[in-house]
Amino acid sequence: MRKRSFSLVLLVLMATGVANAEAASRKRPKAELDAVQVSRVSAGTSFEQALRMLKLGRVAEARALLRTQLKEQPGHLEAHRVLAQLLLDGGFDAEAEAVLGQAQALSPKSTDIALTLALLQAQRGAVAVALTTLEASRASASGDAAYLAFMAALCQRLSRHVQANALLEEALAVTPGKGEWLYAQWLSRRALGDAAGARMSAEEALASGQLAREQARELKAVLRREAAPEGADEDSP
């Protein structure tokens, strides 16, 4: 099962006070609690009903209510968020992608929505589409190092190494010394023929102590080979 990066449902439930209501309800006898829950399910908007259904564990009904809410009120951003998460949890990635696309159109500044949508698109092989998705919300992600690094990774998959290197420089300015990003920067700088820059990235990546064993071994071998006198046996100690 794929690991999901965002727990939107929990955030929404907490924001709407449902978690507090649950804590208060623990004091009631079970029979009374069940009666109260059932009576409240039909109250309020479709979105509010959906949240109550979630508290009862009735996920399919919650999804249906959220779809109803979006038909009634297409601009309801939180309904998009919760429905997308439920669809992802249920494995309905195609519908989740469509819902997230609508959500991004409503709120281009919401970088969490853009990241989730781009991840889905990249996972199905639509890398260029995923990059376009991230670029649409790029103005709101200037200080988000993970967002910038993800954009860089997509650029690398499209062989756009100039853009990837620039994005990694920006990400590393926010979060210096991140080993995996320095390794990625080494890849792009090497592809661009920037020997000095690539060597610096490799050295900093190794110094971070954060690389996977194979990555560290690769960089050490490259640096050793570059440092060896021409014609020397690179396998000698």
C-alpha positions as CSV (number, residue, x, y, z in Angstrom):
1,M,0.0,0.0,0.0
2,R,1.3,3.4,-0.9
3,K,2.2,5.7,1.9
4,R,0.0,8.8,1.8
5,S,1.8,12.0,2.7
6,F,-1.1,14.1,3.9
7,S,-3.7,13.4,6.6
8,L,-6.3,16.0,5.6
9,V,-9.2,14.3,7.3
10,L,-7.7,14.6,10.8
11,L,-7.0,18.3,10.3
12,V,-10.5,19.0,9.1
13,L,-12.1,17.0,11.9
14,M,-10.1,18.8,14.5
15,A,-10.8,22.2,12.9
16,T,-14.6,21.6,13.0
17,G,-14.6,20.6,16.6
18,V,-15.7,17.0,16.0
19,A,-12.9,15.7,18.1
20,N,-14.1,17.8,21.0
21,A,-17.6,16.5,20.6
22,E,-16.3,12.9,20.6
23,A,-14.4,13.5,23.9
24,A,-17.6,14.9,25.5
25,S,-19.7,12.0,24.3
26,R,-17.5,9.4,26.1
27,K,-19.4,10.3,29.3
28,R,-22.7,9.1,28.0
29,P,-24.0,5.5,28.1
30,K,-23.6,3.6,24.8
31,A,-27.3,3.3,24.1
32,E,-27.8,7.0,24.6
33,L,-24.7,7.8,22.6
34,D,-26.0,5.7,19.6
35,A,-29.4,7.4,19.7
36,V,-27.8,10.8,19.8
37,Q,-25.4,10.0,16.9
38,V,-28.2,8.7,14.7
39,S,-30.4,11.7,15.4
40,R,-27.6,14.1,14.5
41,V,-26.5,12.4,11.3
42,S,-29.3,14.0,9.3
43,A,-28.7,17.5,10.7
44,G,-26.8,20.3,9.0
45,T,-25.2,20.5,5.6
46,S,-24.1,17.5,3.6
47,F,-20.5,18.3,4.6
48,E,-21.4,18.3,8.3
49,Q,-23.3,15.0,7.9
50,A,-20.3,13.5,6.1
51,L,-18.1,14.3,9.1
52,R,-20.5,12.7,11.4
53,M,-20.6,9.6,9.2
54,L,-16.9,9.4,9.4
55,K,-17.1,9.4,13.2
56,L,-19.5,6.5,12.9
57,G,-17.1,4.7,10.6
58,R,-19.5,4.9,7.6
59,V,-16.9,6.0,5.0
60,A,-18.8,5.1,1.9
61,E,-21.8,7.2,3.0
62,A,-19.4,10.0,3.9
63,R,-18.0,10.0,0.4
64,A,-21.5,10.1,-1.1
65,L,-22.4,13.0,1.1
66,L,-19.3,14.9,0.2
67,R,-20.0,14.4,-3.5
68,T,-23.5,15.8,-2.8
69,Q,-22.0,18.8,-1.0
70,L,-19.7,19.5,-4.0
71,K,-22.7,19.4,-6.4
72,E,-24.6,21.8,-4.2
73,Q,-21.5,24.0,-3.5
74,P,-18.6,23.4,-6.0
75,G,-16.5,26.0,-4.2
76,H,-16.4,24.2,-0.8
77,L,-12.6,23.7,-0.5
78,E,-12.7,21.6,2.7
79,A,-15.2,19.2,1.1
80,H,-12.7,18.7,-1.7
81,R,-9.9,18.1,0.8
82,V,-11.8,15.5,2.8
83,L,-13.3,13.7,-0.2
84,A,-9.8,13.5,-1.8
85,Q,-8.3,11.9,1.3
86,L,-11.1,9.4,1.6
87,L,-10.8,8.5,-2.1
88,L,-7.0,8.1,-1.7
89,D,-7.5,5.9,1.4
90,G,-9.9,3.8,-0.6
91,G,-7.7,3.4,-3.6
92,F,-9.8,5.5,-5.9
93,D,-6.8,7.5,-7.2
94,A,-8.4,8.6,-10.5
95,E,-11.3,10.3,-8.8
96,A,-9.1,11.7,-6.1
97,E,-6.9,13.3,-8.8
98,A,-10.0,14.9,-10.4
99,V,-11.2,16.2,-7.0
100,L,-7.7,17.6,-6.2
101,G,-7.5,19.3,-9.6
102,Q,-10.8,21.1,-8.8
103,A,-9.4,22.0,-5.4
104,Q,-6.2,23.5,-6.9
105,A,-8.3,25.6,-9.3
106,L,-10.2,26.9,-6.3
107,S,-7.1,27.5,-4.2
108,P,-3.8,27.8,-6.1
109,K,-2.0,28.9,-3.0
110,S,-2.7,25.6,-1.2
111,T,0.7,23.9,-1.7
112,D,-0.4,20.7,0.1
113,I,-3.1,20.2,-2.5
114,A,-0.7,20.8,-5.3
115,L,1.9,18.4,-3.9
116,T,-0.7,15.6,-3.4
117,L,-2.0,16.1,-6.9
118,A,1.4,16.2,-8.5
119,L,2.4,13.0,-6.6
120,L,-0.6,11.1,-8.1
121,Q,0.2,12.4,-11.6
122,A,3.8,11.5,-11.3
123,Q,3.0,8.0,-10.0
124,R,0.9,7.3,-13.1
125,G,3.8,8.5,-15.3
126,A,2.4,12.0,-16.2
127,V,5.6,13.7,-15.1
128,A,5.3,16.8,-17.2
129,V,1.7,17.2,-16.0
130,A,2.9,16.9,-12.4
131,L,5.5,19.6,-13.0
132,T,2.9,21.9,-14.5
133,T,0.7,21.3,-11.4
134,L,3.6,22.3,-9.1
135,E,4.5,25.3,-11.2
136,A,0.9,26.6,-10.9
137,S,1.3,26.9,-7.1
138,R,5.0,27.8,-7.2
139,A,4.5,31.4,-6.1
140,S,3.2,30.2,-2.7
141,A,6.1,27.7,-2.2
142,S,9.2,30.0,-2.1
143,G,10.1,28.9,1.4
144,D,9.0,25.3,1.1
145,A,12.2,23.3,0.6
146,A,10.4,20.0,0.2
147,Y,8.1,21.4,-2.5
148,L,11.1,22.8,-4.4
149,A,13.1,19.6,-4.1
150,F,10.1,17.6,-5.5
151,M,9.9,20.0,-8.4
152,A,13.6,19.4,-9.0
153,A,13.2,15.7,-9.0
154,L,10.5,16.0,-11.7
155,C,12.7,18.3,-13.7
156,Q,15.5,15.7,-13.5
157,R,13.1,13.0,-14.8
158,L,12.5,15.3,-17.8
159,S,16.2,16.0,-18.2
160,R,15.7,19.7,-17.4
161,H,18.9,19.9,-15.4
162,V,19.3,23.7,-15.5
163,Q,15.9,24.1,-13.8
164,A,16.6,21.2,-11.4
165,N,19.9,22.7,-10.3
166,A,18.3,26.1,-9.7
167,L,15.5,24.6,-7.7
168,L,17.9,22.5,-5.6
169,E,20.0,25.6,-4.9
170,E,16.9,27.3,-3.6
171,A,15.8,24.3,-1.5
172,L,19.3,24.0,0.0
173,A,19.3,27.7,0.9
174,V,16.2,27.0,3.0
175,T,17.4,23.6,4.4
176,P,21.3,23.5,4.1
177,G,23.1,20.2,4.2
178,K,20.3,17.9,3.2
179,G,22.2,14.8,1.9
180,E,19.7,13.5,-0.6
181,W,19.2,17.0,-2.2
182,L,23.0,17.5,-2.4
183,Y,23.2,14.1,-4.2
184,A,20.5,15.2,-6.6
185,Q,22.3,18.4,-7.2
186,W,25.5,16.5,-8.0
187,L,23.6,14.5,-10.6
188,S,22.3,17.7,-12.3
189,R,25.6,19.5,-12.1
190,R,27.4,16.5,-13.6
191,A,24.8,16.3,-16.4
192,L,25.5,20.0,-17.1
193,G,29.2,19.5,-17.3
194,D,29.9,21.6,-14.2
195,A,32.8,19.6,-12.8
196,A,33.7,22.0,-10.0
197,G,30.1,22.4,-8.9
198,A,29.5,18.7,-9.0
199,R,32.5,18.0,-6.9
200,M,31.4,20.5,-4.3
201,S,27.9,18.9,-4.2
202,A,29.4,15.4,-3.8
203,E,31.7,16.5,-1.0
204,E,28.9,18.2,0.9
205,A,26.6,15.3,0.4
206,L,29.2,12.9,1.8
207,A,29.9,15.3,4.7
208,S,26.2,15.3,5.6
209,G,26.4,11.6,6.7
210,Q,22.8,11.2,5.4
211,L,23.3,9.3,2.2
212,A,22.3,5.7,1.5
213,R,25.2,3.3,1.4
214,E,25.2,2.9,-2.3
215,Q,25.0,6.6,-2.9
216,A,28.0,7.2,-0.6
217,R,30.0,4.5,-2.3
218,E,29.3,6.0,-5.7
219,L,30.3,9.5,-4.7
220,K,33.5,8.3,-3.0
221,A,34.5,6.3,-6.1
222,V,33.9,9.3,-8.3
223,L,35.9,11.7,-6.1
224,R,38.7,9.2,-5.8
225,R,38.8,8.7,-9.6
226,E,38.8,12.5,-10.2
227,A,41.6,13.0,-7.7
228,A,43.8,10.2,-9.1
229,P,46.7,11.3,-11.4
230,E,46.1,10.6,-15.0
231,G,47.1,7.0,-15.9
232,A,47.1,5.9,-12.2
233,D,45.4,2.6,-11.3
234,E,42.1,3.8,-9.7
235,D,41.7,0.4,-8.0
236,S,44.9,0.7,-6.1
237,P,44.7,1.7,-2.3
